């Protein structure tokens, strides 16, 4: 374990079929005025909205609604929320939806009482939060981002084309998250498997960096194995409770800081994915899937021992008679086979990208210096070409 | 993931060499009057006591000392603490030591303001805590029990020969734990490796039960692999920081409730170990080591798929050409080889037990109904005989 570590995660998880019954007790001491934040309204079709409203009413809460939080929550939408909170003296933000809704709720919780410009202060300049913050709770309806148990938030300002992520402190972590795997059954198959790869990518971004033999990497391997096993079941039967519940739990622990503790992390695949997303508007998880194999093949030699370990521990590749390179390649082949089995996008072209787009995508990629190999713009272009 | 799960763990971890520098800030808002709880005084020899007193003084705390907490903290000692807290209006309990000191601090925190008899109410009758509780923080100097990040506490009443464990709620979990791996360097080798097996046993007790394919089991496998790898290094060089830090982190996560979430658990080995301890007064981890292999061989057939999985995922046993029984046995043989490599006690006789003791030990074993096989008293006797 490298360096000085502070681990703190106060989010309380209510998990399992029927977990919504904990919402009332969880809101007991949080004040009367609840801001109910949600997205495009799918929760009205599947009955979750009605169930939540009933609970809020039974608990004598005053509810103000803030619907329409979009897939990439915008600064304009954040300003709407800030106005609402200040006009109506909100006590608690209840986010119902996927990662974007949770992200939005946290940004709003941090920003509502900020006396300066919160976008400039907390996102552009990444300054510490020094104002009072609102408490947040989540009811999760989509799996993948892990936003329900971390302090991360990504907001997009369309007026300047800036999409900025912020990792706040523990005071912005949700007070609780209700995780009912059956709430995710109605997510369309394409979104579901995109979410699966988002989880895998979160784990790999933390795993493929560093040279130490870290307990966090062993935990990461466990999560990857659980995800691989259960996702194969879930794509065939999306209502397999055991599979979906194991995946939901895995997603939360993949990005609640635990498996990144005491180790270096990469996150270059996410940088490439974001740039792909900006040009193609494709689903986040699929952008990651489309570029991951070429990226990992590109950096494999530079991080060979970790790729050998990945092959052996995650995919049970038999090393007998193989060179390290062959073992590592066999591991990436196994990753590829799994991706193909569960129906992931394997090529940028499937997301609508054309050869003419590649330069623009490359221009949008932020080059980090975390992973086994520090990419140049030319490296990015060659990875994108290999992804077509 | 089985059933309804509530996961909540508010303990903040300050981890790494030099982590004690966080103690001052962590005590900022907890009041002035600190009860400093510790054990036999080893912290005075290795300098930890002086470092802590300096920090408490710099932060203007009034310190009252409660030394002499023993390996199995007693009810009489608990009563001493209750008197101290009530006489001196303590604001915060700072536990410095290993699991026993942490256990004691939590029992005291729950009991101090209890108007009835806390032993009867919270241990014998296991009733909910309904009085105010004191906040607790830990500075850990020994690794193994995981008490620094859970709500467990074991207290012994010598007047009735009752040793009772209690798992409190999250309000009794330590507010923070300072985990500096270098603080554990001076622990004698025998105690160190006993602690290693205590960790392994905590994981196996949670792992070897249930038939579902649970994410928690994948995490457990990761922790076991980290422990096996790093313990082999640590026994050769107890000052290998990477090994000791990975083990310290593993110990905390082995018993902070995470890997038991959504699954059945066993804990019969601990029941047998406690009974061995009562007769031999041997070190806890060694009592577990002495009986584990015979126990797991005894229940192997009843839980064969999990033992096969254990062999493959933890020990990388090649299944080619083997029956499931042969794979499972090879896994237990690998466990045995590891135990022997790191110098663990493998036989009850090494702990001073004689054939004449076995009946008395068997009489003291609480028979649970959790694991793959529900033991009879005769089963226990045969396991004990095989352990000699």
Interface residues (C-beta under 8 A of the other chain):
Chain A: X1 X3 X4 X5 X6 X7 X8 X9 X10 X12 X13 X14 X15 X16 X17 X18 X19 X22 X170 X181 X212 X213 X214 X215 X216 X218 X219 X220 X221 X222 X223 X225 X226 X229 X230 X242 X245 X246 X248 X249 X250 X253 X261 X262 X312 X313 X316 X318
Chain B: X1 X3 X4 X5 X6 X7 X8 X9 X10 X12 X13 X14 X15 X16 X17 X18 X19 X22 X170 X181 X212 X213 X214 X215 X216 X218 X219 X220 X221 X222 X223 X225 X226 X229 X230 X242 X245 X246 X248 X249 X250 X253 X261 X262 X312 X313 X316 X318
